[in-house]
Amino acid sequence: MPRQLYCDYARFGAILPDCACLLREFADILEAKGQFPAFDPFLIDGSSAWSPELQQQFPVVAQWQGLEALRTDIRELCGAPADSTVLFSGTSRQLARIAFQCLLNECESILCTDQDWPEFQHILKLQVAQAGAILHHTTLRPPDLPIDFPRPDPKTVAESLKKHGCDGMLLTSIAHDGISILPNDVAIQLSHPLRFSVIDGSQHVGYRPVELPSEFRGIVLGGTHKWLCSGVPMSFAVYVHGKDRAAELRQLRKAVRTSAYDDMLLLRTADLGLNPPNQTMRLEPLLTAFVAVRHALNQNVVSMFQHRCENSHQLFELVREQQTPLFTETRQGFAWAACEILSASTIQKILGEQGLTLSNVGKHLRFSLPSQPFSAVDNDVIENALAALSNRYTGRLYELNQLNFEPDSADHSGTPG
């Protein structure tokens, strides 16, 4: 079995060793005790609810310091004020519905873009129609997106907001392909802040530092299982309040009650006075999230992002030096590739057989890169995988020549795009 190099963090992050250790210890607790000791006090207050003997017996799980400690860490990770409200759920859709309800409580004319996840746009469209509001859509990408597409101009978003008189928006700050439109860059172009914004930070939080505009009011959505590498899917929402926090909390409580009547993780962890039923909920998403978020804060997201960018440039150079048939483009911690006569799925399989794991997205390959610098072994994995790809490409060219088939006359071999 070849050495593995995982480059698919934008889909699902490789689990942190500490999170994997926690999950094993969690299973040991259930095996030894039959049920989780002091569940409710432990959930709220952390391992201080346990005896010293229990803390010593299960030291990794005992790192948990309670719900408010996790909320505090997530606020810091998102650059949000200390009075922001933090919600947790097993699904991003659940929190999106709540966020959009809060958006529609404040705004009548809303902008979205083609950066947004289609599922979120679908949910938003339904809720806008029910509320009798107006949804405007602006296009930022060409229909057939080339791998060397430049970063969209934030002025395009700002001009659309002004043109349509929008008082709110859904903004995907970083899309699944690394293309970014950051909230601060849009806010700089506006003469006054929007009433309310929903920032989809699913590919942003934990990947690169989050900087919110100074007068930002709205909700930031994120997750712990991609770039944060918790290993257990969990989503969160951070509500950055305006001047009337009490009124906003009443509206938020109503939105949660309406949308999340069966989401025990959300209901039992929301500090909103909901009095939820005492039904079973999973504890592992919160425990692994705490470890993963604390890891990101300790490692410094700025440093982690720099390593991702360096890795993407190093991958680009290896592709060039190996004279492979890939056209490549780097996007700050992402790298994209395509090939003239081999499909993305074929390339993904060839590279995967050599231990290099990545995504295939339509016609293109997506490398979403780790936060630690490539080691010498990692470089060997990449070089071996690219050599196998070159051999397969050469063989395919021979087959096509035998069939008297001529690919595109432009000679792209060995030259990154």
N, C-alpha and C positions, 0 to 999 in steps of 0.2 A: 504493500500500500504506500503510495507516494506521500511525502510530507504535504500537509494541507495549508493553503493560504486562503483565508476567507475574505472575500471582497464583495459582500452583499449586505452591508449594514443598513442600506436604505430600505431593504425589504424586512429583514429581521436581524437584529444585532447578534453577534456571537456572544454567548452568555459569559459574563465576567466570572473568573474562577471563584471569587468570594460569594457570588450569588449561587453558583452551582453547589458550593460547600454548604451554604445555608439551606438549600432545598434538601440535601441529603440529611442534614441534621434535623430538619423539620420532620422528615419521615421517621427518623430515629425516635423523636419525641412521641409521635403517635404510636409507634410500635411498642415503646416502653411504657407509656402511660394510658394508652387506649383512647384518650381524648386530650385536647390541648389544655394545659393547666391554666387556670384563672383567666379564661379567654377575654372576658370583657375588661377587667382591670388592666390586663396586659395590653390590649388594643389601645386603650386611652392613655395609660400612664407609662407603658413600656415595661422593661424587665424588672423595674423596681418593685413591681407587684409580685415577683417571684422571691422565693427564699434564696439566700446566698448559695446554698448547696445546689439548687436547680440552675442558677446562673453559671456556676462553675461547671456543672455537668454538660450544659449546652451553651457554650460561650458565643457561638456565631449568631444564633437566634437571639441571644441575650443582648446583642448590640442594639436592638430595637429600643428607641427612646420614647415611643408614643406618637399619636397622630399629629400633635401640634409640632413636634420636631420635624416630621416629614413635611408638613405644610410650610414651615419656616424655610427649609432647604429648597423647596420648589419655588417659593417666592424669590429667593436669592438667585436661583438658576435662571429665572425668567426676568430678572431685573425689575421685579414688582415691589410696590410699597408694602410695609409691614402689616397694614390693615386690609390687604387684599384677601378675598375669600377664595379658598381652594376646595375644589370638588374632585372626587375620584370615581371612576367607573370602569367596568370591564370592557366597554365598547366606546369608540370615539363617536359613533352615531348618536348615542344617548346624550352625550355632552353637547354635541353640535345642535341637537334639537333645543336643548335648554338655552344655549348661547344665542341661537337665532330668535327664540322667543324674547329674550332680553333685548336684543337688537331691535325687534319690531315694537317693543314697548316704547322705544325712544325715537324711532326713525320712520319716516314715510317714504323716502326715496333712497334706494340702496343700490350700490354698485358691486358687481362681481366681475371676475376676469376669467380668461381661459387658462390661467395658472391653476385654478381651483380643481380639487378632486371632484369628478362628476357626481359621486354619491352625495357629497355635501351640497353641491349646486341643486341636485334634485330635491333634497330635503328643504333647502331654502326656498325654492320655487313654490313648493306646496304650502309652506307656511306664509309666504308673502301673499299668495292668492287668498288664503283663508283670512288674512288680516286686512285685505283690501289695500295693501301698499303697492309700490311700484318698484320693479327690479330692472335695472339697466345692466347691460353686459358690454364689456369692452374687450377687443381682441389685441393681444400682445405678441402672438406667435404666428408665423406663416403656417399654412395648412400642412405642408410637408416639411417638418422642422429639420433643418440640416444639423449635423453634429457640431458645426462651428458657429451656430447661432449666437450672436452676442447677447449680453445682458440687456433686457428691455429697459427703456428709459422711464424712470419714475414720473417724468413730466407727463407721459401719456396717461397714466392713472390720474394724476392731479387734474389734468385738463378735462378728462371725462367726468370727474366728480363735479367740477365747476360747470361744465356744459349742461349736465342733467340736473343740477341743483341738488345733488345728493347730500344727505346729512348723516349717512352711515355706509359702511362697506364690509364685505368679506374679502380679506386679503390673505392669499397664500404666500407667506414671506419667502419660502424656499420650496420649490416643486420637487417632484420625485426624480427629476433629471439634473438637479443642482442649479437651475436657473432661479435667480433671486430678485425679489423686489422688496426691500426692507422697509418696515414701517417708518423709520426715521427719515429715509430718503423721500418718501411720499409727503410726510408732514412738512418738510422744509419747503415744499413747493406750494403749500396752502397758506392763505392769508389768515385763516382761523381754524382751530381744531374741529374735527367732526364730532357730532354728538355722541356717537358710539361706533365702535369697530369690533369685528371678530377677526382675530389673527389665527389662521391655521398654521401653527408652528410644529406640526408633526415631524417635518424634516428639518426643523430648525433647532429646537431645544435639545441640547446635548451635542449637536453637530458643530455649531459655532455660537459665539456669544450673542445673547439677545439684548438689544438696546431699544427700549420703548421711548416714544416721544415724551417730552416733559409734561405735556398736558393730555396724555393718553387716557382715555376712558373706554373701557370695553373688556373683552375676554380674550385670553390667549389659550389656545388648545395645544396640548402636547401629549406625548406618550413615553413610556419608559422602556419599551422593548425593541426600539430601533437603535439609534445612536447611543443611548444610555446603557444598553446591553443588560437589562435586568433578567432576561430569559423568560419572563412571565408577562403576557400582554396586560397592560393597564394604561388607561388614558386619564388625563387630568385636565382641569380647566381652572384658570386663574382669573378671577374677576377683579379688575382694577377699578375701584369705585370713584365716583365724582363727589361733589360736595354733600349730596343728600344720601349718605350711606344707608341710613335707616330705611328710607323709602325703597332704595334699590334692593336691600335684603328682603323686604316684603315681597317685591316682584319676583326675586330669585326663588324665594321659598314657594311661591305659587307655581312658578314654572317647573320646579323640581317635583312638586306634588302631582302636577298634571302629567308630566312626561315619564316619571321614574317610579311609578307605583310598585314595580316588581324588581327593581334593581337594588338588591340588598347591600351591595358594596357601596353604592352611592348614598342610599338612605341612612345607613348606619354610621357613615363617616362624615356626613355633612353636618357642620356645626350651625344648624338652622332651626333647631327646636322642633324637629319633625315628629318626634315620638314614633319611630318606625316599629313594626312588629319584630319580635325577637326571633327572626328566622336565621337559618344557617347562611353564612357568607364565607368566602375564601379569604384567608389571612395571607397566603403566600405572595400575592401581587404587591401588597403593601410592604412586606418585609424585604422582598428583593428590590423594590423601588427605593426604599430607604438606603440600602447598601449601594445601589447603582448611582443614585443622586449624590450621596456623600462622596463616592469615588470621583465623580465628575468635578465636584467642587474642590476636592483635595488635589486632584491632578491639574486643575485649572483648564477650563474649556478653551481659553485662548491658545494655550500651549498644545492642547489636543488638536485643535483646528489647524494650527501651523504644521503639525506632523502630517495630518491628512493631506494638506496642500503639497507638502514636500514629497509625500508618497505618490501623489498623482503626477507630479512632474518627473519623478524618477521612473515611474512606469512608462511615461511618454518617451523618455530617453532610451529605455530598454527596447521598446518597440522599434524605435528608429535605428538603434545600433544592430538589432537582430535582423533588420531588413525584412520584416514580416509584411504580409499583404494588407495589414490593417491601416485604415485611416483613423487617426486618433485626435481627440480634443480634450483638454483638461478644463474643469470647471470647479476650481477651489475645493479639492477633496473628493471630487468625482472625476472619473475619466470615461469618455465615451468612445466607442469604436464601431467600425463597420468594415465590410469587405465586399469587393466587387462581385465575386462569383461563388462565395460560400455564404449560406444563410446564417443568421444570428444563432439559430438553434443548433446548427452544425458546429459552429465555432465554440459555442458554450459547452457542447459535449466533448469536443477535442480538448479544450483547456481543462474541463472538469476531470477528465481521465488522468490528467497530469497533476491534479491536486489544486487547481486554481478555480475557486468558486465565485461566480458572478451571476448577474441577471441578464436575461435577454428581454428587451422591451421593444416589441415591434421589429423593425429592421435593424435595430442597434443593440450593442452590448453596453451594459452599465457596470462599471467598476465603482463601488462605493467603499472607500478605503479606510483601513484601521487607523486608530489614533496613536499608535506606537510606530516609530520608524521601522522601515523594512530591515530585517536582519540579513546576514549573508545567506542563510538558508532560504529565506523568503525570496531573495533575488535568484537563487538557483531554481526555485519552483517556477518563477516567472519565465526565466530563460529556457528551461526545459519545455514548458508549456508552449512558448512561442516557437521553439524549434519544431515541436510536433505539428503545430499549425502550419508552419512554412512547408514541411514535408507533405502535408495533406493538400495544401494549395498547389504545390508543384505537380502532384499526382493528378489533381483535378484539371489543371491546365493541359496536361498531356492527354487526358481523356477527351477534353473538348477539341484539341487539335486533331485528334484521330477522327473525330466526327466532322472535321472541317468547320468547326464553329469558332467564330471570332468574337471574343468579348469586346467591350467598349474600346475603341482605338486608342484612347488616352492611356498613357503608360503611368500607372499609379504605383507600380510595385515598389515596395520598400520606402515610400514617401508618405509620412503622416500628413493628414489634411490639416 
